[in-house]
């Protein structure tokens, strides 16, 4: 990525240079003869990349030492000045910001790395002495200096970094020729270069007109040349920031918040973007900038967690880019095992947890810094004054923050951390730094059941909606949350390796809690709903089925909260069966009486059913768009209504007949017909074996997803009605799709061959990289009174529904209906199958069907 302080990647005079490694067009006449090939820094970097003993900031330090020395040699040759122009102390170079200090090796380690770099550069120095570049007129370095910005300026180079350089001068005549003598050897090396040539005045003008330039120049570091000039240039940028901080800083903060929205969170992405995402390395740069231009960031950047978190993400980035100097910031699934091994970790799971932990720490501190910076910009009037305003026992608002007064600080109070977090969430105010320091001290030990005020404080915090997420995250970062919920250690930063879930397990639980706020007025027991949301997936950190493990933990937590026996049973049932409604609604025929009867037997009472319904919506929304959409919500609503009728011993709601009257009119018309309407497609065609398979395969070829399929046949005609999985902004090319459907239904189009020619889907590649379990075929004769239910779990390969339907048709069986669910990298498809008008009764027939489906899935790579 180009440096904020640089001009476009390539210069205009003389000519327009091509990509690095090729001789730029339009070299000055005789320039090639007068300037020998310079020593090659790219070879030194290649050697550093091959040295796997150099990790993270050690690698960066070695690369910086090598690069600085190389640039000084080039600068000396370009200017004809004696020596290397090495930077000396006190020259005005930018001091390290937060995290930067931790990146510099200490004492002897720094000297050791310097010695390593010096050894590698011995040949460079000898080559430089034997191939001194002729300089026109024997110029000196007075009035010109070379500054590093970007990663070279900050001292956090990685193998894919550019060289971001600024040549600052006092208005020298012939500066363009001098710049050519400096830039061309770099391009010819080749090293990627972003550059600019400016006077101090031009630097200031560029900074005023482009905030990114102003940010980049704030990181400038002197490399070579006139050190007094370099110091004045850096000081000028500092003064410029002092004069414009009130205007520039809000823009900087707004830009980072926009980037957080655009790039997501390092901690929660399946393939995290280590640089721009929230909690990424760019946030370390934000903290450094804030520490430089404001007086209120000292405690934030001094946080003991910041250095290790930043160092770990940087180390992961170095290993990500090490092969060939890749310019990549995304830690892909394919790269994760290699990076984990390089960092001495046992698995990608361990790497993911450490990345998540580092990202969450940086994100939390960046959010805290963002609030403090905005408060500082607002001033005392904007913060509402600094006098204490009591809000409840032992808590006050002071200077726009929730604080603990001195009179209460020394008295032990087990409920205070929970109450302080709840007050922070409800008022939308951060906790003061002194309050956080006090809360970080462990609260008093709690007997079970807890005192009522502690249980009430927890329930109050859980009811704060979206604001509760950051409040609980703060308690967790302070090491306090686990005091109340020791089981949290099981799921903290625990990854969920599929695109179906967008959060780590612990953050998913907090997001679910936040989502339940919308349903608190609609359920009889909002307290049990909030606790169930907090605990529903906590069993994922234990062995065995996570729902059963979670139910056992729920019983323990109920004891702490002092819940009655009846309330405990409800809570345990809700946690145990939290997947029951969405799984059943999307995989079973809701009109079959056996479906609602099975759910009613599990939930036992109307209160549990009500809580499960609210939890399903909150859980699905916290999981991701594939887990909760209007189609799923409607199915769950229908299942709840039918189950409620069973519990109340009432008749089930009437459902629309299938086929509907309009469907029968289409069947009577005969021939091929396809009628798309919104998210529904109706296909009518002459009936034949494999028809459903060919229709679904054709839709897959055009990228049209299917949620549900219902089939009916009579008098030689087939009716197929599909609920489609289409994004809001989708505009399928129905003319082409319908034409292909017609060709497929009368067998003028080989759907299977076309699907086989498709490249593997991204979901399939991810599944293979993650080692997702392969195909399973389950046959259930008890789930329905009218058909055999065949449930297939497989990897999400192109045309998987087509292949399963083809296997069923190949066994001479009819598909009455189908439900399709995509769960990240996998699919769970359910088929109601009949042999004529009967269920499958012959075990040999069942085994033949299993074998046929498994073979089809194996052929397309969907069996794992």
C-alpha positions in Angstrom: 0.0 0.0 0.0 1.4 3.4 -0.9 2.7 5.5 2.0 0.5 8.3 3.0 3.5 10.7 2.7 4.5 9.6 -0.8 3.7 10.7 -4.3 2.4 8.1 -6.9 4.5 5.0 -7.1 6.5 5.9 -10.1 8.2 9.2 -11.0 7.5 11.2 -14.2 11.1 12.4 -15.1 12.7 11.0 -17.0 10.0 8.9 -18.7 7.6 6.6 -17.0 9.4 3.7 -15.3 8.0 0.2 -15.6 7.5 -2.2 -12.7 10.5 -2.9 -10.5 13.3 -5.0 -12.0 13.1 -3.6 -15.5 15.2 -0.7 -16.8 13.1 2.4 -16.7 12.3 4.0 -20.0 14.2 7.2 -20.8 17.3 6.9 -18.8 19.4 10.1 -19.1 21.9 9.9 -21.9 25.0 8.0 -20.8 23.6 7.4 -17.3 23.9 3.7 -17.5 27.6 4.0 -18.4 28.3 6.5 -15.6 26.4 4.8 -12.8 27.5 1.2 -12.2 24.9 -1.4 -10.9 24.5 -0.7 -7.2 24.7 -3.5 -4.6 21.4 -5.3 -4.3 19.3 -4.8 -1.2 16.8 -7.3 -2.5 19.4 -10.0 -2.1 20.0 -9.0 1.6 16.2 -9.1 2.2 16.0 -12.5 0.5 18.7 -13.7 2.9 16.8 -12.3 5.8 13.7 -14.0 4.7 15.5 -17.3 4.6 16.8 -16.8 8.2 13.8 -18.4 10.0 15.6 -17.7 13.3 14.7 -14.0 13.0 11.1 -13.6 14.1 8.7 -10.6 14.2 10.4 -7.4 15.3 13.8 -9.1 15.3 13.4 -9.6 11.6 12.2 -6.0 11.2 15.2 -4.6 13.1 17.6 -6.5 11.0 15.9 -5.4 7.8 15.9 -1.8 9.0 19.6 -1.8 9.8 20.4 -3.3 6.5 18.1 -1.0 4.6 19.3 2.1 6.4 23.0 1.3 5.7 22.2 0.6 2.0 20.3 3.8 1.6 23.1 5.8 3.2 25.5 4.3 0.7 23.3 5.2 -2.2 22.7 8.7 -0.7 26.5 9.2 -0.3 27.1 8.1 -3.9 24.2 10.2 -5.3 25.4 13.4 -3.5 29.2 12.7 -3.6 29.2 13.4 0.2 31.8 11.6 2.3 30.6 8.9 4.8 27.2 7.4 5.1 25.3 10.2 6.7 24.3 8.0 9.6 21.7 9.5 12.0 23.2 10.5 15.3 21.3 11.0 18.6 19.6 14.3 19.1 18.9 15.1 15.5 15.2 15.4 15.8 14.2 12.0 14.7 10.7 10.9 15.7 10.7 9.1 19.0 9.0 5.7 19.1 5.2 5.7 19.8 3.2 3.0 21.7 4.2 -0.5 20.8 7.3 0.9 18.9 9.4 0.9 22.0 8.6 -2.8 22.5 9.6 -3.5 19.0 13.1 -2.4 19.4 15.3 -5.2 20.8 16.8 -4.3 24.1 20.5 -3.6 24.8 22.7 -6.5 23.9 20.0 -8.0 21.6 20.0 -4.8 19.5 23.8 -4.9 19.3 23.7 -8.6 18.3 21.2 -7.9 15.5 23.2 -4.9 14.4 26.2 -7.2 14.2 24.3 -9.7 12.1 23.1 -7.0 9.7 26.7 -5.6 9.5 28.0 -9.1 8.6 25.4 -9.5 5.9 26.3 -6.0 4.6 30.1 -6.5 4.5 30.0 -7.3 0.9 27.7 -4.3 0.4 30.3 -1.9 1.9 33.1 -3.5 -0.1 31.1 -3.2 -3.3 30.2 0.4 -2.5 33.9 1.3 -2.0 35.0 -0.4 -5.2 32.1 1.0 -7.3 31.8 4.5 -6.0 29.1 6.3 -8.0 30.4 9.4 -9.8 28.5 12.5 -8.7 28.1 15.5 -10.9 30.1 18.4 -9.6 31.2 16.7 -6.3 28.1 17.8 -4.4 27.8 17.5 -0.6 24.8 16.6 1.4 24.3 20.1 2.8 20.7 21.3 2.2 19.3 17.8 1.4 18.3 14.9 3.6 16.6 11.5 3.2 13.7 10.7 5.5 12.0 7.3 5.9 8.2 7.2 6.4 5.8 4.3 6.5 7.0 1.0 7.9 10.6 1.9 7.4 10.1 5.1 9.3 8.2 3.3 12.1 10.7 0.4 12.3 8.1 -2.3 11.6 9.2 -3.5 8.2 7.8 -6.9 7.0 9.0 -8.9 4.0 6.4 -7.4 1.8 7.0 -3.7 2.7 7.8 -0.9 0.4 10.5 1.6 0.9 8.7 4.9 1.6 11.1 7.8 1.3 11.0 11.6 1.2 13.9 13.6 -0.1 13.7 16.9 1.6 15.8 19.9 0.4 16.3 23.6 0.8 15.4 24.5 -2.9 18.7 23.2 -4.4 19.2 23.6 -8.1 19.6 20.2 -9.8 17.6 18.4 -7.1 15.8 16.4 -9.9 19.1 15.0 -11.2 20.2 14.2 -7.6 16.9 12.4 -7.0 17.3 10.4 -10.2 20.7 9.2 -9.0 19.1 8.1 -5.8 15.8 6.6 -7.1 17.0 4.7 -10.2 19.4 2.3 -8.4 16.5 1.4 -6.1 14.1 0.6 -9.0 16.9 -1.3 -10.7 17.6 -3.4 -7.6 14.6 -4.0 -7.7 13.0 -2.8 -4.5 9.4 -1.4 -4.3 9.6 2.3 -3.8 7.2 5.1 -2.9 8.9 8.5 -2.9 8.5 12.2 -3.0 10.9 15.2 -3.3 9.9 18.3 -1.3 11.1 21.4 0.5 9.9 21.9 4.0 7.3 24.3 2.7 6.1 21.8 0.2 5.9 19.2 2.9 3.7 21.5 4.9 1.5 22.3 1.9 1.1 18.6 1.1 0.2 17.8 4.7 -2.4 20.6 4.8 -4.0 19.3 1.6 -4.0 15.6 2.4 -4.5 14.2 5.8 -2.9 10.9 4.9 0.3 12.7 4.0 0.1 14.5 7.3 -0.2 11.2 9.1 2.7 9.7 7.2 5.0 12.6 7.8 4.4 12.4 11.5 6.2 9.0 11.4 9.2 10.4 9.6 12.7 9.3 10.6 16.0 10.7 9.3 18.2 8.3 7.4 21.0 10.3 5.8 22.2 13.8 4.8 21.7 17.1 6.5 20.6 16.1 9.9 19.8 19.7 10.9 17.5 20.0 8.0 15.9 16.7 8.7 15.3 17.8 12.3 13.7 21.0 11.1 11.4 19.1 8.7 10.2 16.7 11.4 9.7 19.6 13.8 7.7 21.5 11.2 5.3 18.6 10.8 4.9 18.4 14.6 4.1 22.1 14.8 1.7 21.7 11.9 -0.2 19.0 13.8 -0.3 21.1 17.0 -2.0 23.9 15.0 -4.5 21.6 13.2 -5.1 18.8 15.7 -8.7 20.1 16.4 -9.6 19.7 12.8 -7.5 16.8 11.7 -8.0 14.4 14.6 -11.8 14.0 14.3 -11.1 13.0 10.6 -8.5 10.5 11.6 -10.8 8.9 14.2 -13.8 8.9 11.7 -11.6 7.2 9.1 -10.6 4.4 11.5 -14.2 3.8 12.5 -15.1 3.5 8.8 -12.2 1.1 8.3 -13.5 -1.0 11.2 -16.9 -1.2 9.5 -15.4 -2.1 6.1 -12.8 -4.6 7.2 -14.4 -6.3 10.3 -12.5 -7.4 13.4 -9.1 -9.2 13.4 -10.5 -11.3 16.3 -13.5 -12.6 14.6 -12.7 -13.2 10.9 -12.1 -16.7 9.6 -9.3 -15.1 7.4 -8.3 -12.0 9.4 -6.9 -8.9 7.7 -3.9 -8.1 9.9 -3.4 -4.5 8.9 -6.7 -2.6 8.4 -9.2 -4.6 10.5 -10.4 -3.5 13.8 -7.7 -4.6 16.3 -5.1 -4.8 13.6 -1.7 -3.2 13.1 -3.2 0.0 11.8 -4.7 0.6 15.2 -1.3 0.5 16.7 -0.4 3.3 14.4 -3.5 5.1 15.5 -2.4 4.8 19.1 1.0 6.1 18.3 -0.4 9.1 16.6 -2.8 9.8 19.5 0.1 9.5 21.9 2.1 12.0 19.9 -0.6 14.7 19.3 -2.7 14.5 22.5 -1.7 14.5 26.2 -4.4 12.0 27.3 -3.0 8.7 25.9 -0.2 7.9 28.3 -2.0 5.3 30.3 -3.6 3.7 27.2 -0.4 3.2 25.3 1.4 2.1 28.5 -1.0 -0.8 29.0 1.1 -3.9 29.6 -1.0 -5.9 27.1 -0.4 -3.6 24.1 3.3 -4.5 23.5 2.8 -8.3 23.4 -0.4 -8.1 21.4 1.2 -5.8 18.8 4.4 -7.9 18.7 2.4 -11.1 18.1 0.3 -9.7 15.2 3.5 -8.3 13.7 5.2 -11.7 14.0 2.3 -13.4 12.3 2.5 -10.8 9.5 6.2 -11.4 9.0 5.7 -15.1 8.7 2.7 -14.6 6.4 4.8 -12.5 4.0 8.1 -14.4 4.4 7.7 -16.7 1.3 8.9 -14.6 -1.6 8.2 -11.3 0.2 4.4 -11.6 -0.5 2.6 -8.3 -0.2 -0.4 -9.8 1.6 -2.1 -8.8 4.8 -4.9 -11.5 4.9 -4.1 -14.6 7.0 -5.8 -17.2 4.7 -6.9 -20.6 5.8 -4.2 -22.1 3.5 -1.5 -20.0 5.1 -2.5 -20.6 8.7 -0.9 -24.0 9.3 2.4 -22.7 7.9 2.3 -19.5 10.0 1.4 -21.5 13.1 4.3 -23.9 12.6 6.7 -21.0 12.0 5.6 -19.4 15.3 6.1 -22.6 17.2 2.4 -23.4 17.6 0.8 -26.8 17.6 -2.1 -26.0 15.3 -4.1 -23.4 13.4 -6.5 -23.4 16.4 -3.8 -22.2 18.7 -2.8 -19.5 16.2 -6.4 -18.4 15.8 -6.9 -18.0 19.5 -3.7 -16.0 19.9 -4.6 -13.8 16.9 -8.1 -13.3 18.4 -6.6 -12.4 21.9 -4.2 -9.9 20.4 -6.8 -8.4 18.1 -9.3 -8.0 21.0 -6.7 -6.3 23.2 -5.7 -3.8 20.5 -9.3 -3.2 19.6 -10.4 -2.6 23.2 -7.5 -0.1 23.7 -8.2 1.6 20.4 -11.8 2.0 21.3 -10.8 3.4 24.7 -8.4 5.8 23.0 -11.0 6.9 20.5 -13.4 7.8 23.3 -10.7 9.6 25.3 -9.5 11.5 22.3 -13.0 12.7 21.5 -13.6 13.7 25.1 -10.3 15.6 25.1 -11.3 17.4 21.9 -14.7 18.3 23.4 -13.1 20.0 26.4 -14.6 20.4 29.9 -17.8 22.0 28.5 -18.4 19.2 26.1 -17.8 16.7 28.9 -20.3 18.3 31.2 -17.8 19.5 33.8 -15.5 17.6 36.2 -17.6 17.8 39.5 -18.7 14.4 40.8 -22.4 13.5 40.1 -23.5 10.5 42.1 -25.4 7.9 40.1 -25.7 5.1 42.6 -24.0 3.6 45.6 -20.2 3.9 45.2 -20.4 5.3 41.6 -20.2 8.8 40.2 -19.9 10.5 36.8 -16.7 12.6 36.8 -15.5 14.4 33.7 -17.7 12.4 31.4 -16.7 9.0 32.8 -18.0 6.5 35.3 -15.7 6.7 38.3 -15.5 5.4 41.9 -15.2 8.2 44.5 -12.4 8.0 47.0 -14.8 7.5 49.8 -16.0 4.2 48.4 -12.8 2.9 46.9 -11.5 1.2 50.0 -14.8 -0.6 50.8 -15.1 -4.2 49.4 -18.2 -4.6 47.2 -18.7 -7.8 45.1 -21.4 -6.2 43.0 -19.5 -3.0 42.1 -17.7 -4.3 38.9 -21.0 -5.5 37.5 -22.8 -2.3 38.5 -20.1 -0.1 37.1 -20.1 -1.9 33.8 -23.9 -1.7 33.7 -23.8 2.1 34.5 -21.2 2.6 31.8 -23.4 0.7 29.2 -26.6 2.5 30.2 -25.1 6.0 30.3 -22.9 5.5 27.2 -19.9 6.7 29.2 -16.5 5.0 29.5 -15.1 3.8 32.8 -12.4 6.1 34.2 -8.9 4.8 34.2 -8.8 4.9 38.0 -12.1 3.0 38.1 -10.7 0.3 35.8 -7.5 0.0 37.9 -9.7 -0.4 41.0 -12.0 -3.0 39.3 -9.0 -4.9 38.1 -8.4 -5.9 41.7 -10.3 -9.1 42.3 -13.7 -8.6 43.9 -14.3 -10.4 47.2 -14.9 -14.1 47.1 -18.6 -15.0 46.6 -20.5 -17.7 48.5 -23.1 -19.6 46.6 -25.8 -18.7 46.1 -24.6 -15.1 45.5 -26.0 -12.2 47.5 -29.1 -11.0 45.8 -27.5 -7.6 44.9 -24.8 -9.4 42.9 -27.3 -11.5 41.0 -29.4 -8.4 40.3 -26.3 -6.6 39.0 -25.5 -9.4 36.6 -29.0 -9.5 35.2 -29.0 -5.7 34.9 -25.8 -5.8 32.9 -27.1 -8.5 30.6 -30.2 -6.4 29.9 -28.3 -3.4 28.6 -28.5 -4.4 24.9 -25.8 -3.6 22.4 -23.9 -1.5 25.0 -23.4 -4.5 27.2 -21.0 -6.1 24.7 -18.3 -3.5 25.2 -19.0 -3.3 29.0 -18.5 -7.0 29.5 -15.5 -7.0 27.1 -14.0 -4.4 29.4 -14.5 -6.5 32.5 -13.0 -9.5 30.6 -9.9 -7.4 29.6 -9.5 -6.4 33.2 -9.6 -10.0 34.3 -12.8 -9.6 36.3 -15.5 -11.3 34.2 -14.1 -14.8 34.8 -14.3 -14.2 38.6 -18.1 -14.4 38.2 -18.1 -16.9 35.4 -15.1 -19.2 35.6 -16.4 -21.3 32.7 -15.7 -18.3 30.4 -12.1 -19.6 30.2 -13.4 -22.5 28.1 -14.6 -20.3 25.3 -12.5 -17.1 25.5 -11.1 -16.4 22.0 -12.2 -19.9 20.9 -12.4 -19.9 17.0 -15.3 -21.3 15.1 -13.8 -22.5 11.8 -16.5 -21.9 9.3 -17.9 -18.9 7.5 -21.3 -19.7 9.1 -20.2 -18.1 12.4 -18.7 -14.6 12.2 -17.5 -14.5 15.8 -15.4 -16.4 18.3 -17.5 -18.4 20.7 -17.3 -15.9 23.6 -18.1 -12.9 21.4 -20.9 -14.8 19.8 -22.4 -15.3 23.3 -22.2 -11.6 24.1 -23.8 -10.7 20.7 -26.6 -13.1 21.4 -27.2 -11.5 24.8 -27.3 -8.1 23.1 -29.8 -9.3 20.6 -32.2 -10.6 23.3 -32.8 -7.0 24.5 -35.4 -6.6 21.6 -37.4 -9.5 23.0 -37.4 -8.7 26.7 -40.9 -7.2 26.6 -42.3 -10.1 24.6 -41.4 -12.9 27.0 -42.6 -13.8 30.4 -39.1 -14.4 31.8 -36.6 -11.9 30.3 -34.1 -12.8 33.1 -34.0 -16.5 32.0 -33.7 -15.4 28.4 -30.6 -13.3 29.1 -28.9 -16.0 31.1 -29.7 -18.6 28.5 -28.3 -16.4 25.8 -25.1 -16.0 27.8 -24.7 -19.7 28.3 -26.2 -21.4 25.2 -22.9 -22.2 23.5 -20.6 -22.2 26.5 -20.4 -26.0 26.3 -18.3 -25.6 23.0 -15.2 -25.4 25.2 -15.9 -28.8 26.8 -15.7 -32.3 25.5 -18.8 -34.0 23.9 -22.0 -32.5 22.7 -21.9 -28.8 23.4 -25.6 -28.6 24.2 -25.4 -31.2 26.9 -22.2 -29.7 28.3 -23.8 -26.3 28.3 -26.9 -27.6 30.1 -24.6 -28.9 32.9 -22.9 -25.5 33.2 -26.3 -23.8 33.2 -27.4 -25.8 36.2 -24.2 -24.6 38.0 -24.8 -21.0 37.2 -28.5 -21.3 38.2 -27.2 -22.3 41.6 -25.0 -19.2 41.9 -27.9 -17.0 40.9 -30.2 -18.6 43.5 -32.8 -19.7 40.9 -35.6 -21.9 42.1 -35.8 -25.6 41.1 -38.5 -24.8 38.5 -36.5 -21.9 36.9 -33.4 -24.0 36.9 -35.2 -26.8 34.9 -36.4 -24.2 32.4 -33.0 -22.7 32.0 -31.3 -26.1 31.5 -33.9 -27.1 28.9 -33.5 -23.9 26.9 -29.7 -24.3 26.8 -29.9 -28.1 26.0 -32.4 -27.5 23.2 -31.3 -24.1 21.9 -30.9 -25.5 18.3 -34.1 -27.5 18.3 -36.4 -24.9 16.7 -34.2 -23.8 13.8 -32.8 -27.2 13.1 -36.3 -28.8 13.0 -37.9 -26.0 11.1 -35.4 -26.1 8.3 -35.1 -29.9 8.0 -38.5 -31.3 8.6 -42.0 -31.1 7.1 -43.9 -28.7 9.4 -47.3 -30.0 8.2 -46.4 -33.5 9.3 -48.0 -33.9 12.8 -45.0 -35.9 14.0 -42.8 -32.8 13.7 -44.7 -30.6 16.2 -45.3 -33.6 18.5 -41.6 -34.3 18.7 -40.8 -30.7 19.6 -43.6 -30.5 22.2 -42.2 -33.5 23.9 -38.8 -31.9 24.2 -39.8 -28.4 25.4 -42.5 -29.6 27.8 -44.2 -26.2 28.5 -45.1 -22.9 26.9 -42.5 -20.8 28.8 -39.7 -22.9 27.5 -41.1 -22.8 23.9 -41.4 -19.0 24.2 -37.8 -18.6 25.4 -36.5 -21.0 22.7 -38.2 -18.9 20.1 -36.7 -15.7 21.3 -33.3 -17.3 21.7 -33.4 -18.8 18.2 -33.8 -15.3 16.7 -31.1 -13.8 18.8 -28.7 -16.7 18.3 -29.3 -16.7 14.5 -28.8 -13.0 14.1 -25.5 -13.2 16.1 -24.3 -16.1 14.0 -24.6 -14.6 10.5 -26.9 -14.0 7.6 -26.9 -17.7 6.6 -28.2 -18.6 10.0 -31.2 -16.2 10.2 -33.2 -14.7 7.4 -36.9 -14.1 6.8 -37.4 -17.6 5.4 -35.9 -19.2 8.5 -37.8 -16.9 10.8 -41.1 -17.7 9.1 -40.4 -21.5 9.3 -39.6 -21.2 13.0 -42.7 -19.1 13.6 -44.8 -21.7 12.0 -43.2 -24.5 14.0 -43.8 -22.6 17.2 -47.4 -22.1 16.4 -47.9 -25.8 15.7 -46.0 -26.8 18.8 -47.9 -24.4 20.9 -51.2 -25.9 19.7 -49.9 -29.4 20.7 -49.0 -28.1 24.2 -52.4 -26.5 24.5 -54.1 -29.6 23.2 -55.6 -27.6 20.4 -55.9 -28.3 16.6 -52.9 -27.1 14.6 -53.2 -24.0 12.4 -54.5 -24.7 8.9 -51.9 -24.6 6.2 -52.3 -23.6 2.6 -53.0 -26.6 0.4 -50.3 -28.0 -1.8 -50.6 -28.0 -4.8 -52.4 -24.7 -4.6 -55.3 -23.9 -7.1 -52.9 -21.9 -9.3 -50.5 -24.8 -9.3 -53.2 -27.1 -10.6 -54.0 -24.7 -13.4 -50.4 -24.7 -14.5 -50.4 -28.5 -14.4 -53.5 -28.7 -16.5 -51.9 -26.4 -19.1 -49.1 -28.9 -19.6 -45.8 -28.5 -21.4 -42.7 -26.8 -20.0 -43.3 -23.7 -17.8 -41.0 -21.7 -15.5 -42.4 -18.8 -13.5 -39.9 -16.9 -11.3 -41.5 -14.4 -8.9 -39.2 -12.7 -6.3 -37.7 -15.5 -4.2 -40.0 -18.2 -5.6 -39.7 -20.3 -8.7 -42.4 -22.6 -10.1 -41.4 -25.2 -12.7 -43.8 -27.4 -14.6 -42.6 -30.1 -17.0 -43.4 -33.6 -18.2 -42.6 -36.0 -15.4 -39.5 -38.2 -15.6 -36.9 -39.7 -13.3 -34.1 -37.2 -12.4 -36.2 -34.1 -13.3 -35.6 -32.5 -9.9 -31.9 -33.2 -10.1 -31.6 -31.5 -13.5 -33.6 -28.5 -12.5 -31.6 -28.0 -9.3 -28.3 -28.5 -11.1 -29.2 -25.9 -13.7 -30.0 -23.4 -11.0 -26.7 -24.2 -9.3 -24.9 -23.5 -12.6 -26.4 -20.0 -12.6 -25.6 -19.4 -8.9 -29.2 -19.5 -7.7 -29.3 -21.0 -4.2 -32.2 -23.1 -3.0 -33.7 -23.1 0.4 -36.7 -25.4 -0.1 -38.1 -27.6 -2.8 -41.6 -29.1 -2.9 -42.6 -31.6 -5.6 -45.9 -33.1 -6.9 -46.8 -35.2 -9.9 -50.1 -36.2 -11.5 -51.2 -37.4 -14.9 -47.7 -37.5 -16.3 -46.8 -33.9 -15.3 -44.5 -32.7 -12.5 -44.7 -29.6 -10.4 -41.7 -28.3 -8.6 -41.8 -25.2 -6.3 -38.6 -23.7 -5.0 -37.9 -21.1 -2.3 -34.8 -19.4 -3.5 -31.8 -18.1 -1.5 -31.1 -14.8 -3.2 -29.4 -11.7 -1.7 -31.3 -8.5 -1.6 -29.5 -6.9 -4.5 -29.6 -10.1 -6.7 -30.8 -9.7 -10.3 -30.8 -13.2 -11.8 -30.8 -13.3 -15.6 -34.0 -15.2 -15.8 -34.2 -15.3 -19.6 -31.0 -17.3 -19.9 -31.9 -19.4 -16.8 -35.3 -20.4 -18.1 -33.9 -21.3 -21.5 -31.3 -23.6 -19.8 -34.1 -25.1 -17.6 -36.1 -26.0 -20.7 -33.1 -27.6 -22.4 -32.3 -29.5 -19.2 -35.9 -30.8 -18.7 -36.1 -32.3 -22.2 -32.5 -33.6 -21.9 -30.9 -31.4 -24.5 -28.4 -30.1 -21.9 -26.0 -32.3 -19.9 -26.2 -30.6 -16.5 -23.9 -33.1 -14.8 -21.1 -32.4 -17.3 -21.5 -28.7 -17.0 -21.3 -28.9 -13.2 -18.2 -31.1 -13.4 -16.4 -28.5 -15.5 -16.9 -25.8 -12.8 -14.0 -24.9 -10.6 -14.3 -25.9 -6.9 -16.2 -23.4 -4.9 -14.5 -21.2 -2.3 -16.6 -23.0 0.4 -15.2 -26.4 -0.7 -11.7 -25.1 -0.7 -12.2 -23.7 2.8 -13.7 -26.9 4.0 -10.8 -29.0 2.6 -8.3 -26.5 4.2 -10.1 -26.8 7.6 -10.5 -30.5 7.5 -14.3 -30.3 7.9 -15.8 -33.8 8.5 -17.1 -35.4 5.3 -20.4 -36.8 4.2 -23.0 -38.5 6.4 -26.2 -40.0 5.2 -28.9 -40.6 7.8 -32.2 -42.4 7.1 -35.1 -42.0 9.6 -38.4 -43.8 9.2 -39.8 -42.4 12.4 -39.7 -38.7 11.8 -42.7 -38.7 9.4 -45.8 -40.8 9.1 -45.9 -40.5 5.3 -42.3 -40.7 4.1 -38.8 -41.7 4.9 -36.6 -38.8 5.8 -33.1 -38.9 4.3 -30.7 -36.3 5.8 -27.4 -35.7 4.1 -24.5 -33.7 5.5 -21.8 -32.9 3.0 -19.2 -30.3 2.0 -20.6 -27.5 0.0 -19.4 -28.4 -3.5 -20.9 -27.1 -6.8 -24.1 -29.0 -7.6 -24.3 -31.1 -4.4 -28.1 -30.9 -4.3 -28.2 -32.0 -8.0 -26.0 -35.0 -7.2 -28.0 -36.1 -4.1 -31.3 -35.8 -6.1 -29.8 -37.8 -9.0 -28.7 -40.6 -6.6 -32.2 -40.8 -5.1 -33.8 -40.8 -8.6 -31.3 -43.5 -9.7 -32.7 -45.8 -7.0 -36.2 -45.4 -8.5 -37.5 -43.3 -5.5 -39.6 -40.2 -5.5 -38.7 -36.9 -3.6 -41.8 -35.4 -2.1 -40.1 -32.4 -0.6 -36.6 -31.2 0.3 -35.1 -28.6 2.7 -31.7 -27.2 2.0 -29.5 -25.6 4.6 -26.0 -24.2 4.0 -23.9 -24.0 7.2 -20.7 -22.2 6.1 -18.6 -24.8 4.4 -21.2 -27.6 4.7 -24.7 -28.3 3.7 -27.5 -30.2 5.5 -30.1 -31.3 3.0 -33.3 -33.2 4.1 -35.4 -35.2 1.6 -38.8 -36.8 2.2 -38.6 -39.9 0.0 -41.1 -42.5 -1.0 -41.0 -45.7 -3.0 -44.3 -45.3 -4.8 -46.7 -44.4 -2.0 -44.8 -46.1 0.8 -41.8 -45.6 3.1 -38.6 -47.4 2.6 -38.8 -50.7 4.6 -36.2 -52.9 3.1 -32.8 -52.5 4.8 -31.0 -53.5 1.7 -32.8 -50.7 -0.2 -31.8 -48.2 2.5 -28.1 -49.3 2.3 -28.2 -49.1 -1.5 -29.5 -45.5 -1.2 -26.8 -44.6 1.3 -24.1 -46.0 -1.0 -25.4 -44.3 -4.1 -25.5 -40.9 -2.4 -22.1 -41.3 -0.8 -20.5 -42.3 -4.2 -22.0 -39.3 -5.9 -20.7 -37.0 -3.2 -17.3 -38.6 -3.4 -17.2 -38.0 -7.2 -17.5 -34.2 -6.7 -15.3 -33.9 -3.7 -18.1 -33.3 -1.2 -17.5 -36.3 0.9 -14.4 -35.0 2.6 
